[in-house]
Amino acid sequence: MSSPVAATLNDPRTRGLFTIVGFLVCVELASGILQGYYTPIFSDIADHLGIADADVNWFEAAQLIVSALVVPPLARMGDLVGHKKVLLLSTAVTALGSWVMAFAPSFTTFLIGSALQGAYVVWLPLEVAIIYRRTAGTGRQHQLTRRSAAVLVGALELAVIIGALTSGALVDATSMTVLLALPAVAVTLCFVVIWFGIADMEGTATGGIDVGGLVLLSSSIGLVMGGLIAIRLEGPASPLPWALIALGLVVLSIFGRYELVQTEPLVDVRLLGTPGQWPVQLTAFLFGMSVLGAQIPLSTFARTDPDVAGYGLGASASFVSTLIGVYVIFLAIGAFTLPLTARLLGPRNALVASSVLVAIGYALWLPFHHETYQALINMAVAGLGSGALVAALPATAAAAAPPERTGFATGMTNATKTIGGAIASAIFAIALSATGSIDDPTEGHAPLSGYLTVWTICAVAALLAACALLMMPKRVAEEAEALPLVQ
């Protein structure tokens, strides 16, 4: 009699899984390239477009907002019409945005392209869903899905480093148009890989999409972001930005009440208010401010010439690539050592300690920002804490949710993290342009006080996250230890 493992390996669905995962690895390689490619060359992009360093943050803010908004409806569409169809749609939109960025003649056009590119954020959840459907009936569905997802995440992290090193090496060897076209080519090839390499399966869900909730949530976020943009344009003394922000919060309140009465809400507000969920989701929001929102300020600071602006590292794009590589490596170390720190400190205390490490990493930038080795140490410390949080937050949210809502809970950690990053990017853009840097003699460089503000906000946000985690029931973190880190 054959063993269960042998039977699983001989199952045609399992044998075909290796091929599917191979194709999906190609997609995640493209995703990692997108996430690592642009950061080392943002200062060069600013010069190419003739804009100030501070205004580059709006590209990140626009992309993160789109990313946060597209995940719930596209994930729902995948369940309704099939995950491959939605993966193709999101890849096509991402490719369009990437090509727009490559040939963008102005700030506005590049902003639109960057926003469209944000559709890539749904790739990994859709890929995991495809694998989960493919392994149904094998008897090892959960185990195979977890292992496949780990392979995809590993490919993603490797590609982030590859993307950063590639752009840093090529920035001085070719034109900006050619440089920006390379990730567009990679995403376009992904579309072909998905089209021919992934079998189509019909959706299994019934019902529809909460369009009303999506409109209200989009309006709320749009009004808040519009208010932040108005602060940049009109100044903090103008009543317009504050009116827009207040109106956005009012719409958010209406959205919460609307979702409470929906049978298939876009956001399960009632679940998010439970003692086990809100500390995790608040932590994800606060964590997003540093892990997503601070990337561009760190890049532009490192690239700034101290002989021109009076501060900065005067580093090349290749050094920023190295900085990203060190950060990603320590992210991985932080994630892989989380089980050990959880055993030593306890699951909840391990998460609290990770948040404190993030706070220390960014606080170190305040006194130590004059040498390249200081930047490497600062990002290594922040990376250790960030890696643990990236790995643990989805599992912790799942442990605090009922079995039928674990997918929603884990997805919301990504959405709240992304919204936190988007809002932080907008705030950082304001902080870095506080002295009217477009017209000053330092050629568009932000004031040092703006960067000090960025690092302070990141450090304080991480400390607030640690405080929020202390209010999370201990049993939630303990139950999360039994769940996979990759969700």
Secondary structure by P-SEA (a helix, b strand, c coil): cccaaaaaaacccccaaaaaaaaaaaaaaaaaaaaccccccaaaaaaaaccccccaaaaaaaaaaaaaaaaaaaaaaaacccaaaaaaaaaaaaaaaaaaaaccccaaaaaaaaaaaccccaaaaaaaaaaaaaaccccaaaaaaaaaaaaaaaaaaaaaaaaaaaaaaccccccaaaaaaaaaaaaaaaaaaaaccbbbbbbccccccaaaaaaaaaaaaaaaaaaaaaaaacccccaaaaaaaaaaaaaaaaaaaaaaaccccccccccccccccaaaaaaaaaaaaccccaaaaaaaaaacccccccccccccaaaaaaaaaaaaaaaaaaaaaaaaaaaaccaaaaaaaaaaaaaaaaaaaacccccaaaaaaaaaaaaaaaaaaaacaaaaaaaacccccaaaaaaaaaaaaaaaaaaaaaaaaaaaaccccccccccccccaaaaaaaaaaaaaaaaaaaaaaaaccaaaaaaaaaccccc
